[in-house]
Amino acid sequence: MDRLKKQIRTTLAQHSKSTASEEKFTPSAVLIPIFYRDGEPYLLLTLRTETVASHKGQISFPGGTRENGDRDLLATALRETYEEVGIRPEDIEVLGELDDLLAVTNFVVTPFVGVFPYPYEFKVSDDEIAELIEIPLPFVADPRNRRAEEWLYRGRNATVYFYDYGKYTVWGVTARILKGFVDLCIPTKPS
């Protein structure tokens, strides 16, 4: 556990972060929450309800739009994680920050990586979150578990990534964040 945390923290500290800003895009942030169960690293994702304003029924990381009271985007990610799944900011060890991504839904998404203790007493927002999804990090790190499709979007070709895990399909900006995270921080070795 400590070796993986150190590796992620060191890699992100040495990484020259790519920032993105578009005038008409809304700043937002997500947390890639990692926890250890039986010595294995897992990622915590959420299945959004059909009643939320955006990304209905999609799988995502906890996160959302920056609010005026947020001192920075890390504060946004931590606040949103607490509001959506109940993980207190003081229980999250932040390891670093990934490259910004532009979402087709007009958000600039800044992902942060953090570790929290497990087991944890989650307090899920029923308005926003339909289900918590736990995916083993080695599954996502294995490139054989990722597929890509070329889609035509707004007159341009775009590569869309997918991770199929049981009955769940992670795609869109969440899959792009996952791919960026594992490509940068996790050594490649098939499970």
C-alpha positions in Angstrom: 0.0 0.0 0.0 2.7 2.5 1.0 4.7 1.6 -2.1 1.8 2.4 -4.4 0.9 5.6 -2.6 4.6 6.7 -2.8 4.8 5.9 -6.5 1.6 7.8 -7.3 2.6 10.8 -5.2 6.1 10.9 -6.7 4.9 10.5 -10.2 2.3 13.3 -9.9 4.8 15.6 -8.1 7.2 15.2 -11.0 4.5 15.4 -13.7 4.2 18.7 -15.6 0.5 19.2 -15.4 -1.4 20.1 -18.6 -4.0 22.8 -17.9 -7.1 23.5 -20.0 -9.3 26.5 -20.1 -12.1 27.4 -22.4 -14.1 30.6 -21.9 -17.5 28.8 -22.2 -16.4 25.8 -20.1 -17.3 25.5 -16.4 -14.5 24.7 -14.0 -15.0 21.4 -12.1 -13.1 18.9 -10.2 -13.3 15.2 -9.3 -11.6 12.9 -6.8 -10.2 9.5 -7.8 -10.7 7.8 -4.5 -8.5 4.8 -3.8 -8.9 2.4 -0.9 -7.4 -0.9 0.1 -9.5 -4.0 0.8 -7.7 -7.1 1.8 -4.4 -5.5 0.7 -5.7 -4.8 -2.8 -6.2 -1.3 -4.2 -9.7 -0.4 -5.3 -11.2 2.7 -7.0 -14.6 4.1 -5.7 -16.9 5.3 -8.5 -20.5 6.3 -8.4 -23.5 5.6 -10.5 -25.4 8.9 -10.9 -29.2 9.0 -10.5 -31.6 9.8 -13.3 -32.6 13.0 -11.5 -29.3 14.9 -11.4 -28.9 17.9 -13.7 -26.1 16.4 -15.8 -24.6 13.0 -16.6 -27.8 11.2 -15.7 -27.3 7.5 -15.1 -23.6 7.6 -15.9 -20.7 6.3 -13.9 -18.4 8.9 -12.6 -16.0 9.9 -9.8 -17.3 12.0 -7.0 -17.0 15.6 -8.0 -18.7 18.6 -9.5 -18.7 22.3 -10.3 -16.6 24.8 -8.5 -18.6 27.1 -6.2 -17.8 30.6 -5.1 -16.9 29.4 -1.6 -14.3 26.9 -2.8 -10.8 28.3 -2.3 -9.5 26.2 -5.2 -10.4 23.1 -7.3 -9.0 20.7 -4.7 -11.5 22.2 -2.2 -14.2 21.6 -4.9 -13.3 17.9 -5.3 -13.2 17.3 -1.5 -16.5 19.2 -0.9 -18.2 17.3 -3.6 -16.9 14.0 -2.4 -18.2 14.7 1.0 -21.6 15.8 -0.3 -22.0 12.8 -2.7 -20.6 9.9 -0.7 -19.8 11.2 2.8 -16.0 10.8 2.9 -14.8 13.6 5.1 -12.0 15.8 3.6 -9.8 15.1 6.7 -10.0 11.4 6.0 -8.5 11.8 2.5 -4.8 11.7 1.9 -4.4 13.7 -1.4 -1.6 12.3 -3.5 -1.7 14.8 -6.4 -3.4 16.2 -9.4 -3.8 15.0 -13.0 -4.1 16.9 -16.3 -7.2 18.9 -16.9 -9.7 17.4 -19.4 -12.3 19.1 -21.5 -15.6 17.3 -21.4 -18.0 17.4 -24.3 -20.6 18.7 -21.8 -18.7 22.0 -21.5 -16.8 21.3 -18.3 -13.1 21.6 -17.6 -12.4 18.7 -15.3 -9.5 18.7 -12.9 -8.9 15.2 -11.4 -7.2 14.7 -8.0 -6.0 11.4 -6.6 -6.6 10.5 -2.9 -6.6 7.6 -0.6 -9.1 7.0 2.2 -9.3 4.4 5.0 -11.5 1.3 4.5 -13.9 0.1 5.7 -15.7 3.4 5.7 -19.1 4.5 6.8 -20.4 6.1 3.6 -23.2 8.6 3.7 -24.5 8.6 0.1 -26.6 11.4 -1.3 -29.7 9.7 -2.6 -30.5 12.7 -4.8 -27.2 12.4 -6.7 -25.9 8.8 -6.3 -27.8 5.6 -7.2 -25.0 3.2 -6.3 -21.4 3.0 -5.2 -19.1 1.0 -7.5 -15.9 -0.6 -6.3 -13.5 -1.6 -9.1 -10.1 -3.2 -8.5 -7.2 -1.0 -9.6 -5.4 -3.9 -11.2 -8.4 -4.5 -13.5 -8.3 -0.9 -14.8 -4.5 -1.0 -15.1 -4.6 -4.0 -17.4 -4.8 -2.6 -20.9 -6.7 -5.7 -22.0 -9.7 -4.5 -20.0 -10.0 -1.2 -22.0 -11.5 -0.8 -25.4 -11.6 2.2 -27.7 -14.0 3.3 -30.4 -13.8 6.1 -32.9 -16.9 8.4 -32.8 -17.8 11.3 -34.9 -18.6 14.3 -32.7 -19.3 17.8 -33.9 -17.7 17.0 -37.2 -14.5 15.6 -35.7 -13.3 12.1 -35.0 -12.8 11.4 -31.3 -11.5 8.3 -29.5 -13.9 7.2 -26.8 -12.6 4.7 -24.2 -14.6 2.1 -22.3 -14.0 -0.2 -19.3 -16.6 -3.0 -19.0 -16.6 -4.3 -15.4 -19.4 -6.8 -14.7 -22.7 -5.1 -15.4 -21.0 -1.6 -15.5 -19.6 0.3 -18.4 -17.3 3.3 -17.6 -16.9 5.6 -20.6 -16.6 9.2 -21.6 -14.6 11.6 -19.5 -14.5 9.2 -16.6 -12.8 6.6 -18.7 -10.4 9.2 -20.1 -9.5 10.2 -16.6 -8.9 6.5 -15.7 -6.8 5.9 -18.8 -4.7 9.0 -18.0 -4.3 8.0 -14.4 -3.1 4.4 -15.1 -1.0 5.4 -18.1 0.9 7.9 -15.9 0.9 6.4 -12.5 0.5 2.6 -12.6 3.2 0.3 -14.0 1.9 -1.9 -16.8 1.6 -5.5 -16.0 -1.3 -7.7 -17.0 -3.3 -9.1 -14.1 
